[in-house]
Each structure stands twice: as C-alpha cells, then as structure tokens.
Amino acid sequence: MNTPSHFASALPSQRDMQLIRRKAARLRADHLRSLLGRLAAFLKGRNADLDPRRLGGGRAVG
C-alpha cells in the first residue's frame, strides 16, 4: 500500500526545522546576553538592575 504514513505527516518539514533552529539560536543568544548583562551589573555593584520585576524583562540596562 502506498498510503502516506500518519507519523510522517506529523513530523516538521525541513523549513520548519530551520525556523525552529533559528529561533532556538536567537533564544540562546538573548539568554546569554541577559546573563552577561546581569553579571556586568553585579560586578559594577548595581544590584538594583538585577531585580526581575523591573521594566525591560529583567535585563540589566547599561
């Protein structure tokens, strides 16, 4: 039988996989930038910048 598999149709296409990989890379880069900004703020003694409830999504400004 040459009917398409239900499992194969549930898998993401190559284009979808590329988009997923790009988004994952962007998220990792954003996370690393945020961590480095928080570390820099901590080393400079600006603990107020580390409050996650402040505006800007918890990223250190500066």
mmJSON file of the N, C-alpha and C atoms, coordinates in Angstrom:
{"data_MODEL":{"atom_site":{
"group_PDB":["ATOM","ATOM","ATOM","ATOM","ATOM","ATOM","ATOM","ATOM","ATOM","ATOM","ATOM","ATOM","ATOM","ATOM","ATOM","ATOM","ATOM","ATOM","ATOM","ATOM","ATOM","ATOM","ATOM","ATOM","ATOM","ATOM","ATOM","ATOM","ATOM","ATOM","ATOM","ATOM","ATOM","ATOM","ATOM","ATOM","ATOM","ATOM","ATOM","ATOM","ATOM","ATOM","ATOM","ATOM","ATOM","ATOM","ATOM","ATOM","ATOM","ATOM","ATOM","ATOM","ATOM","ATOM","ATOM","ATOM","ATOM","ATOM","ATOM","ATOM","ATOM","ATOM","ATOM","ATOM","ATOM","ATOM","ATOM","ATOM","ATOM","ATOM","ATOM","ATOM","ATOM","ATOM","ATOM","ATOM","ATOM","ATOM","ATOM","ATOM","ATOM","ATOM","ATOM","ATOM","ATOM","ATOM","ATOM","ATOM","ATOM","ATOM","ATOM","ATOM","ATOM","ATOM","ATOM","ATOM","ATOM","ATOM","ATOM","ATOM","ATOM","ATOM","ATOM","ATOM","ATOM","ATOM","ATOM","ATOM","ATOM","ATOM","ATOM","ATOM","ATOM","ATOM","ATOM","ATOM","ATOM","ATOM","ATOM","ATOM","ATOM","ATOM","ATOM","ATOM","ATOM","ATOM","ATOM","ATOM","ATOM","ATOM","ATOM","ATOM","ATOM","ATOM","ATOM","ATOM","ATOM","ATOM","ATOM","ATOM","ATOM","ATOM","ATOM","ATOM","ATOM","ATOM","ATOM","ATOM","ATOM","ATOM","ATOM","ATOM","ATOM","ATOM","ATOM","ATOM","ATOM","ATOM","ATOM","ATOM","ATOM","ATOM","ATOM","ATOM","ATOM","ATOM","ATOM","ATOM","ATOM","ATOM","ATOM","ATOM","ATOM","ATOM","ATOM","ATOM","ATOM","ATOM","ATOM","ATOM","ATOM","ATOM","ATOM","ATOM","ATOM","ATOM"],
"id":[1,2,3,4,5,6,7,8,9,10,11,12,13,14,15,16,17,18,19,20,21,22,23,24,25,26,27,28,29,30,31,32,33,34,35,36,37,38,39,40,41,42,43,44,45,46,47,48,49,50,51,52,53,54,55,56,57,58,59,60,61,62,63,64,65,66,67,68,69,70,71,72,73,74,75,76,77,78,79,80,81,82,83,84,85,86,87,88,89,90,91,92,93,94,95,96,97,98,99,100,101,102,103,104,105,106,107,108,109,110,111,112,113,114,115,116,117,118,119,120,121,122,123,124,125,126,127,128,129,130,131,132,133,134,135,136,137,138,139,140,141,142,143,144,145,146,147,148,149,150,151,152,153,154,155,156,157,158,159,160,161,162,163,164,165,166,167,168,169,170,171,172,173,174,175,176,177,178,179,180,181,182,183,184,185,186],
"type_symbol":["N","C","C","N","C","C","N","C","C","N","C","C","N","C","C","N","C","C","N","C","C","N","C","C","N","C","C","N","C","C","N","C","C","N","C","C","N","C","C","N","C","C","N","C","C","N","C","C","N","C","C","N","C","C","N","C","C","N","C","C","N","C","C","N","C","C","N","C","C","N","C","C","N","C","C","N","C","C","N","C","C","N","C","C","N","C","C","N","C","C","N","C","C","N","C","C","N","C","C","N","C","C","N","C","C","N","C","C","N","C","C","N","C","C","N","C","C","N","C","C","N","C","C","N","C","C","N","C","C","N","C","C","N","C","C","N","C","C","N","C","C","N","C","C","N","C","C","N","C","C","N","C","C","N","C","C","N","C","C","N","C","C","N","C","C","N","C","C","N","C","C","N","C","C","N","C","C","N","C","C","N","C","C","N","C","C"],
"label_atom_id":["N","CA","C","N","CA","C","N","CA","C","N","CA","C","N","CA","C","N","CA","C","N","CA","C","N","CA","C","N","CA","C","N","CA","C","N","CA","C","N","CA","C","N","CA","C","N","CA","C","N","CA","C","N","CA","C","N","CA","C","N","CA","C","N","CA","C","N","CA","C","N","CA","C","N","CA","C","N","CA","C","N","CA","C","N","CA","C","N","CA","C","N","CA","C","N","CA","C","N","CA","C","N","CA","C","N","CA","C","N","CA","C","N","CA","C","N","CA","C","N","CA","C","N","CA","C","N","CA","C","N","CA","C","N","CA","C","N","CA","C","N","CA","C","N","CA","C","N","CA","C","N","CA","C","N","CA","C","N","CA","C","N","CA","C","N","CA","C","N","CA","C","N","CA","C","N","CA","C","N","CA","C","N","CA","C","N","CA","C","N","CA","C","N","CA","C","N","CA","C","N","CA","C","N","CA","C","N","CA","C","N","CA","C","N","CA","C"],
"label_alt_id":[null,null,null,null,null,null,null,null,null,null,null,null,null,null,null,null,null,null,null,null,null,null,null,null,null,null,null,null,null,null,null,null,null,null,null,null,null,null,null,null,null,null,null,null,null,null,null,null,null,null,null,null,null,null,null,null,null,null,null,null,null,null,null,null,null,null,null,null,null,null,null,null,null,null,null,null,null,null,null,null,null,null,null,null,null,null,null,null,null,null,null,null,null,null,null,null,null,null,null,null,null,null,null,null,null,null,null,null,null,null,null,null,null,null,null,null,null,null,null,null,null,null,null,null,null,null,null,null,null,null,null,null,null,null,null,null,null,null,null,null,null,null,null,null,null,null,null,null,null,null,null,null,null,null,null,null,null,null,null,null,null,null,null,null,null,null,null,null,null,null,null,null,null,null,null,null,null,null,null,null,null,null,null,null,null,null],
"label_comp_id":["MET","MET","MET","ASN","ASN","ASN","THR","THR","THR","PRO","PRO","PRO","SER","SER","SER","HIS","HIS","HIS","PHE","PHE","PHE","ALA","ALA","ALA","SER","SER","SER","ALA","ALA","ALA","LEU","LEU","LEU","PRO","PRO","PRO","SER","SER","SER","GLN","GLN","GLN","ARG","ARG","ARG","ASP","ASP","ASP","MET","MET","MET","GLN","GLN","GLN","LEU","LEU","LEU","ILE","ILE","ILE","ARG","ARG","ARG","ARG","ARG","ARG","LYS","LYS","LYS","ALA","ALA","ALA","ALA","ALA","ALA","ARG","ARG","ARG","LEU","LEU","LEU","ARG","ARG","ARG","ALA","ALA","ALA","ASP","ASP","ASP","HIS","HIS","HIS","LEU","LEU","LEU","ARG","ARG","ARG","SER","SER","SER","LEU","LEU","LEU","LEU","LEU","LEU","GLY","GLY","GLY","ARG","ARG","ARG","LEU","LEU","LEU","ALA","ALA","ALA","ALA","ALA","ALA","PHE","PHE","PHE","LEU","LEU","LEU","LYS","LYS","LYS","GLY","GLY","GLY","ARG","ARG","ARG","ASN","ASN","ASN","ALA","ALA","ALA","ASP","ASP","ASP","LEU","LEU","LEU","ASP","ASP","ASP","PRO","PRO","PRO","ARG","ARG","ARG","ARG","ARG","ARG","LEU","LEU","LEU","GLY","GLY","GLY","GLY","GLY","GLY","GLY","GLY","GLY","ARG","ARG","ARG","ALA","ALA","ALA","VAL","VAL","VAL","GLY","GLY","GLY"],
"label_asym_id":["A","A","A","A","A","A","A","A","A","A","A","A","A","A","A","A","A","A","A","A","A","A","A","A","A","A","A","A","A","A","A","A","A","A","A","A","A","A","A","A","A","A","A","A","A","A","A","A","A","A","A","A","A","A","A","A","A","A","A","A","A","A","A","A","A","A","A","A","A","A","A","A","A","A","A","A","A","A","A","A","A","A","A","A","A","A","A","A","A","A","A","A","A","A","A","A","A","A","A","A","A","A","A","A","A","A","A","A","A","A","A","A","A","A","A","A","A","A","A","A","A","A","A","A","A","A","A","A","A","A","A","A","A","A","A","A","A","A","A","A","A","A","A","A","A","A","A","A","A","A","A","A","A","A","A","A","A","A","A","A","A","A","A","A","A","A","A","A","A","A","A","A","A","A","A","A","A","A","A","A","A","A","A","A","A","A"],
"label_entity_id":["1","1","1","1","1","1","1","1","1","1","1","1","1","1","1","1","1","1","1","1","1","1","1","1","1","1","1","1","1","1","1","1","1","1","1","1","1","1","1","1","1","1","1","1","1","1","1","1","1","1","1","1","1","1","1","1","1","1","1","1","1","1","1","1","1","1","1","1","1","1","1","1","1","1","1","1","1","1","1","1","1","1","1","1","1","1","1","1","1","1","1","1","1","1","1","1","1","1","1","1","1","1","1","1","1","1","1","1","1","1","1","1","1","1","1","1","1","1","1","1","1","1","1","1","1","1","1","1","1","1","1","1","1","1","1","1","1","1","1","1","1","1","1","1","1","1","1","1","1","1","1","1","1","1","1","1","1","1","1","1","1","1","1","1","1","1","1","1","1","1","1","1","1","1","1","1","1","1","1","1","1","1","1","1","1","1"],
"label_seq_id":[1,1,1,2,2,2,3,3,3,4,4,4,5,5,5,6,6,6,7,7,7,8,8,8,9,9,9,10,10,10,11,11,11,12,12,12,13,13,13,14,14,14,15,15,15,16,16,16,17,17,17,18,18,18,19,19,19,20,20,20,21,21,21,22,22,22,23,23,23,24,24,24,25,25,25,26,26,26,27,27,27,28,28,28,29,29,29,30,30,30,31,31,31,32,32,32,33,33,33,34,34,34,35,35,35,36,36,36,37,37,37,38,38,38,39,39,39,40,40,40,41,41,41,42,42,42,43,43,43,44,44,44,45,45,45,46,46,46,47,47,47,48,48,48,49,49,49,50,50,50,51,51,51,52,52,52,53,53,53,54,54,54,55,55,55,56,56,56,57,57,57,58,58,58,59,59,59,60,60,60,61,61,61,62,62,62],
"pdbx_PDB_ins_code":[null,null,null,null,null,null,null,null,null,null,null,null,null,null,null,null,null,null,null,null,null,null,null,null,null,null,null,null,null,null,null,null,null,null,null,null,null,null,null,null,null,null,null,null,null,null,null,null,null,null,null,null,null,null,null,null,null,null,null,null,null,null,null,null,null,null,null,null,null,null,null,null,null,null,null,null,null,null,null,null,null,null,null,null,null,null,null,null,null,null,null,null,null,null,null,null,null,null,null,null,null,null,null,null,null,null,null,null,null,null,null,null,null,null,null,null,null,null,null,null,null,null,null,null,null,null,null,null,null,null,null,null,null,null,null,null,null,null,null,null,null,null,null,null,null,null,null,null,null,null,null,null,null,null,null,null,null,null,null,null,null,null,null,null,null,null,null,null,null,null,null,null,null,null,null,null,null,null,null,null,null,null,null,null,null,null],
"Cartn_x":[0.838,0.0,0.877,0.482,1.248,0.56,-0.205,-0.864,0.153,0.037,1.002,0.878,1.986,2.018,1.484,0.733,0.246,1.391,2.391,3.537,4.369,4.566,5.377,4.731,3.424,2.768,2.833,3.087,3.16,4.543,5.527,6.883,7.007,7.841,8.016,8.792,8.51,9.222,10.633,11.454,12.815,12.78,11.852,11.735,11.345,10.407,10.006,11.183,11.972,13.126,14.141,14.331,15.237,14.729,13.434,12.857,12.993,12.773,12.899,14.34,15.291,16.712,17.112,16.636,16.96,16.391,15.141,14.522,15.253,15.643,16.384,17.726,18.401,19.682,19.477,18.398,18.099,17.821,17.039,16.728,17.983,18.869,20.128,20.969,21.057,21.844,21.253,19.938,19.283,19.538,19.454,19.68,21.121,22.065,23.473,23.738,23.155,23.31,22.754,21.598,20.982,21.867,22.395,23.275,24.525,25.116,26.32,26.015,24.875,24.481,24.254,23.631,23.397,24.704,25.633,26.937,27.694,27.669,28.345,27.74,26.406,25.752,26.139,26.208,26.593,28.026,28.927,30.329,30.532,29.662,29.739,29.041,28.372,27.71,26.336,25.727,24.396,23.355,23.126,22.206,20.764,20.411,19.042,18.704,19.717,19.476,19.152,19.346,19.126,17.71,16.87,15.503,14.688,14.216,13.493,12.125,11.599,10.269,10.303,11.488,11.541,11.247,11.007,10.683,11.858,11.581,12.621,12.85,11.981,12.111,13.217,13.708,14.736,16.14,16.298,17.635,18.297,19.592,20.37,20.517,20.38,20.488,21.899,22.479,23.772,24.76],
"Cartn_y":[-1.196,0.0,1.251,2.208,3.441,4.61,4.322,5.412,6.127,7.452,8.184,7.796,7.802,7.447,8.608,8.296,9.34,9.938,9.126,9.621,10.59,10.295,11.16,12.541,12.596,13.887,14.72,14.07,14.802,15.401,14.96,15.477,16.85,17.737,19.06,18.965,19.875,19.917,20.471,20.394,20.936,22.438,23.134,24.587,24.875,24.1,24.269,24.017,22.993,22.689,23.833,24.448,25.594,26.742,27.012,28.091,27.803,26.553,26.165,26.352,25.92,26.065,27.523,28.358,29.797,30.437,30.092,30.666,30.196,28.936,28.413,29.128,29.379,30.09,31.514,32.181,33.544,33.551,32.562,32.487,32.249,31.371,31.135,32.393,33.119,34.353,35.406,35.557,36.509,36.144,34.862,34.407,34.682,34.39,34.636,36.128,36.958,38.415,38.905,38.367,38.749,38.353,37.141,36.69,37.546,37.858,38.694,40.098,40.64,41.965,41.966,40.901,40.799,40.643,39.852,39.684,41.008,41.738,43.038,43.998,44.001,44.88,44.49,43.204,42.735,43.134,42.959,43.301,44.798,45.598,47.051,47.506,46.582,46.938,47.539,47.346,47.899,46.815,46.448,45.359,45.687,46.957,47.335,46.842,46.729,46.267,44.78,44.057,42.622,42.252,43.233,42.949,42.499,41.242,40.754,41.377,42.072,42.676,44.048,44.584,45.939,45.874,47.018,47.071,46.605,46.121,45.665,44.174,43.445,41.996,41.486,42.311,41.845,41.969,42.598,42.765,43.969,43.848,44.969,46.035,47.278,48.386,48.952,49.318,49.969,49.448],
"Cartn_z":[0.0,0.0,0.0,-0.783,-0.895,-0.194,0.823,1.54,2.417,2.556,3.379,4.852,5.516,6.931,7.766,8.806,9.7,10.504,10.772,11.537,10.721,9.444,8.59,8.444,8.391,8.223,9.502,10.634,11.896,12.133,11.354,11.523,10.875,11.456,10.851,9.537,8.653,7.372,7.595,6.555,6.645,6.923,6.288,6.515,7.955,8.475,9.87,10.81,10.504,11.345,11.316,10.145,10.048,10.909,10.835,11.638,13.129,13.517,14.924,15.386,14.553,14.923,15.043,14.114,14.177,15.439,15.755,16.95,18.207,18.248,19.393,19.533,18.42,18.464,18.966,18.503,18.983,20.48,20.951,22.378,23.205,22.723,23.445,23.494,22.371,22.326,23.265,23.267,24.166,25.625,25.925,27.292,27.719,26.849,27.167,27.347,26.459,26.589,27.921,28.312,29.57,30.745,30.71,31.799,31.894,30.739,30.75,31.248,30.871,31.362,32.86,33.362,34.803,35.558,34.996,35.625,35.655,34.541,34.487,35.509,35.616,36.588,38.009,38.272,39.607,39.921,38.958,39.189,39.367,38.759,38.918,40.194,40.875,42.127,41.951,40.789,40.545,40.762,41.992,42.311,41.939,41.865,41.506,40.102,39.233,37.868,37.804,38.881,38.868,39.284,39.624,40.047,38.839,38.808,37.628,37.441,38.443,38.318,37.666,37.458,36.884,35.393,34.792,33.368,32.527,31.361,30.458,30.534,31.199,31.228,32.11,33.024,33.941,33.392,32.241,31.685,32.302,32.538,33.081,32.003,32.396,31.469,31.588,30.469,30.561,29.675],
"occupancy":[1.0,1.0,1.0,1.0,1.0,1.0,1.0,1.0,1.0,1.0,1.0,1.0,1.0,1.0,1.0,1.0,1.0,1.0,1.0,1.0,1.0,1.0,1.0,1.0,1.0,1.0,1.0,1.0,1.0,1.0,1.0,1.0,1.0,1.0,1.0,1.0,1.0,1.0,1.0,1.0,1.0,1.0,1.0,1.0,1.0,1.0,1.0,1.0,1.0,1.0,1.0,1.0,1.0,1.0,1.0,1.0,1.0,1.0,1.0,1.0,1.0,1.0,1.0,1.0,1.0,1.0,1.0,1.0,1.0,1.0,1.0,1.0,1.0,1.0,1.0,1.0,1.0,1.0,1.0,1.0,1.0,1.0,1.0,1.0,1.0,1.0,1.0,1.0,1.0,1.0,1.0,1.0,1.0,1.0,1.0,1.0,1.0,1.0,1.0,1.0,1.0,1.0,1.0,1.0,1.0,1.0,1.0,1.0,1.0,1.0,1.0,1.0,1.0,1.0,1.0,1.0,1.0,1.0,1.0,1.0,1.0,1.0,1.0,1.0,1.0,1.0,1.0,1.0,1.0,1.0,1.0,1.0,1.0,1.0,1.0,1.0,1.0,1.0,1.0,1.0,1.0,1.0,1.0,1.0,1.0,1.0,1.0,1.0,1.0,1.0,1.0,1.0,1.0,1.0,1.0,1.0,1.0,1.0,1.0,1.0,1.0,1.0,1.0,1.0,1.0,1.0,1.0,1.0,1.0,1.0,1.0,1.0,1.0,1.0,1.0,1.0,1.0,1.0,1.0,1.0,1.0,1.0,1.0,1.0,1.0,1.0],
"B_iso_or_equiv":[0.0,0.0,0.0,0.0,0.0,0.0,0.0,0.0,0.0,0.0,0.0,0.0,0.0,0.0,0.0,0.0,0.0,0.0,0.0,0.0,0.0,0.0,0.0,0.0,0.0,0.0,0.0,0.0,0.0,0.0,0.0,0.0,0.0,0.0,0.0,0.0,0.0,0.0,0.0,0.0,0.0,0.0,0.0,0.0,0.0,0.0,0.0,0.0,0.0,0.0,0.0,0.0,0.0,0.0,0.0,0.0,0.0,0.0,0.0,0.0,0.0,0.0,0.0,0.0,0.0,0.0,0.0,0.0,0.0,0.0,0.0,0.0,0.0,0.0,0.0,0.0,0.0,0.0,0.0,0.0,0.0,0.0,0.0,0.0,0.0,0.0,0.0,0.0,0.0,0.0,0.0,0.0,0.0,0.0,0.0,0.0,0.0,0.0,0.0,0.0,0.0,0.0,0.0,0.0,0.0,0.0,0.0,0.0,0.0,0.0,0.0,0.0,0.0,0.0,0.0,0.0,0.0,0.0,0.0,0.0,0.0,0.0,0.0,0.0,0.0,0.0,0.0,0.0,0.0,0.0,0.0,0.0,0.0,0.0,0.0,0.0,0.0,0.0,0.0,0.0,0.0,0.0,0.0,0.0,0.0,0.0,0.0,0.0,0.0,0.0,0.0,0.0,0.0,0.0,0.0,0.0,0.0,0.0,0.0,0.0,0.0,0.0,0.0,0.0,0.0,0.0,0.0,0.0,0.0,0.0,0.0,0.0,0.0,0.0,0.0,0.0,0.0,0.0,0.0,0.0,0.0,0.0,0.0,0.0,0.0,0.0],
"pdbx_formal_charge":[null,null,null,null,null,null,null,null,null,null,null,null,null,null,null,null,null,null,null,null,null,null,null,null,null,null,null,null,null,null,null,null,null,null,null,null,null,null,null,null,null,null,null,null,null,null,null,null,null,null,null,null,null,null,null,null,null,null,null,null,null,null,null,null,null,null,null,null,null,null,null,null,null,null,null,null,null,null,null,null,null,null,null,null,null,null,null,null,null,null,null,null,null,null,null,null,null,null,null,null,null,null,null,null,null,null,null,null,null,null,null,null,null,null,null,null,null,null,null,null,null,null,null,null,null,null,null,null,null,null,null,null,null,null,null,null,null,null,null,null,null,null,null,null,null,null,null,null,null,null,null,null,null,null,null,null,null,null,null,null,null,null,null,null,null,null,null,null,null,null,null,null,null,null,null,null,null,null,null,null,null,null,null,null,null,null],
"auth_seq_id":[1,1,1,2,2,2,3,3,3,4,4,4,5,5,5,6,6,6,7,7,7,8,8,8,9,9,9,10,10,10,11,11,11,12,12,12,13,13,13,14,14,14,15,15,15,16,16,16,17,17,17,18,18,18,19,19,19,20,20,20,21,21,21,22,22,22,23,23,23,24,24,24,25,25,25,26,26,26,27,27,27,28,28,28,29,29,29,30,30,30,31,31,31,32,32,32,33,33,33,34,34,34,35,35,35,36,36,36,37,37,37,38,38,38,39,39,39,40,40,40,41,41,41,42,42,42,43,43,43,44,44,44,45,45,45,46,46,46,47,47,47,48,48,48,49,49,49,50,50,50,51,51,51,52,52,52,53,53,53,54,54,54,55,55,55,56,56,56,57,57,57,58,58,58,59,59,59,60,60,60,61,61,61,62,62,62],
"auth_comp_id":["MET","MET","MET","ASN","ASN","ASN","THR","THR","THR","PRO","PRO","PRO","SER","SER","SER","HIS","HIS","HIS","PHE","PHE","PHE","ALA","ALA","ALA","SER","SER","SER","ALA","ALA","ALA","LEU","LEU","LEU","PRO","PRO","PRO","SER","SER","SER","GLN","GLN","GLN","ARG","ARG","ARG","ASP","ASP","ASP","MET","MET","MET","GLN","GLN","GLN","LEU","LEU","LEU","ILE","ILE","ILE","ARG","ARG","ARG","ARG","ARG","ARG","LYS","LYS","LYS","ALA","ALA","ALA","ALA","ALA","ALA","ARG","ARG","ARG","LEU","LEU","LEU","ARG","ARG","ARG","ALA","ALA","ALA","ASP","ASP","ASP","HIS","HIS","HIS","LEU","LEU","LEU","ARG","ARG","ARG","SER","SER","SER","LEU","LEU","LEU","LEU","LEU","LEU","GLY","GLY","GLY","ARG","ARG","ARG","LEU","LEU","LEU","ALA","ALA","ALA","ALA","ALA","ALA","PHE","PHE","PHE","LEU","LEU","LEU","LYS","LYS","LYS","GLY","GLY","GLY","ARG","ARG","ARG","ASN","ASN","ASN","ALA","ALA","ALA","ASP","ASP","ASP","LEU","LEU","LEU","ASP","ASP","ASP","PRO","PRO","PRO","ARG","ARG","ARG","ARG","ARG","ARG","LEU","LEU","LEU","GLY","GLY","GLY","GLY","GLY","GLY","GLY","GLY","GLY","ARG","ARG","ARG","ALA","ALA","ALA","VAL","VAL","VAL","GLY","GLY","GLY"],
"auth_asym_id":["A","A","A","A","A","A","A","A","A","A","A","A","A","A","A","A","A","A","A","A","A","A","A","A","A","A","A","A","A","A","A","A","A","A","A","A","A","A","A","A","A","A","A","A","A","A","A","A","A","A","A","A","A","A","A","A","A","A","A","A","A","A","A","A","A","A","A","A","A","A","A","A","A","A","A","A","A","A","A","A","A","A","A","A","A","A","A","A","A","A","A","A","A","A","A","A","A","A","A","A","A","A","A","A","A","A","A","A","A","A","A","A","A","A","A","A","A","A","A","A","A","A","A","A","A","A","A","A","A","A","A","A","A","A","A","A","A","A","A","A","A","A","A","A","A","A","A","A","A","A","A","A","A","A","A","A","A","A","A","A","A","A","A","A","A","A","A","A","A","A","A","A","A","A","A","A","A","A","A","A","A","A","A","A","A","A"],
"auth_atom_id":["N","CA","C","N","CA","C","N","CA","C","N","CA","C","N","CA","C","N","CA","C","N","CA","C","N","CA","C","N","CA","C","N","CA","C","N","CA","C","N","CA","C","N","CA","C","N","CA","C","N","CA","C","N","CA","C","N","CA","C","N","CA","C","N","CA","C","N","CA","C","N","CA","C","N","CA","C","N","CA","C","N","CA","C","N","CA","C","N","CA","C","N","CA","C","N","CA","C","N","CA","C","N","CA","C","N","CA","C","N","CA","C","N","CA","C","N","CA","C","N","CA","C","N","CA","C","N","CA","C","N","CA","C","N","CA","C","N","CA","C","N","CA","C","N","CA","C","N","CA","C","N","CA","C","N","CA","C","N","CA","C","N","CA","C","N","CA","C","N","CA","C","N","CA","C","N","CA","C","N","CA","C","N","CA","C","N","CA","C","N","CA","C","N","CA","C","N","CA","C","N","CA","C","N","CA","C","N","CA","C","N","CA","C","N","CA","C"],
"pdbx_PDB_model_num":[1,1,1,1,1,1,1,1,1,1,1,1,1,1,1,1,1,1,1,1,1,1,1,1,1,1,1,1,1,1,1,1,1,1,1,1,1,1,1,1,1,1,1,1,1,1,1,1,1,1,1,1,1,1,1,1,1,1,1,1,1,1,1,1,1,1,1,1,1,1,1,1,1,1,1,1,1,1,1,1,1,1,1,1,1,1,1,1,1,1,1,1,1,1,1,1,1,1,1,1,1,1,1,1,1,1,1,1,1,1,1,1,1,1,1,1,1,1,1,1,1,1,1,1,1,1,1,1,1,1,1,1,1,1,1,1,1,1,1,1,1,1,1,1,1,1,1,1,1,1,1,1,1,1,1,1,1,1,1,1,1,1,1,1,1,1,1,1,1,1,1,1,1,1,1,1,1,1,1,1,1,1,1,1,1,1]
}}}
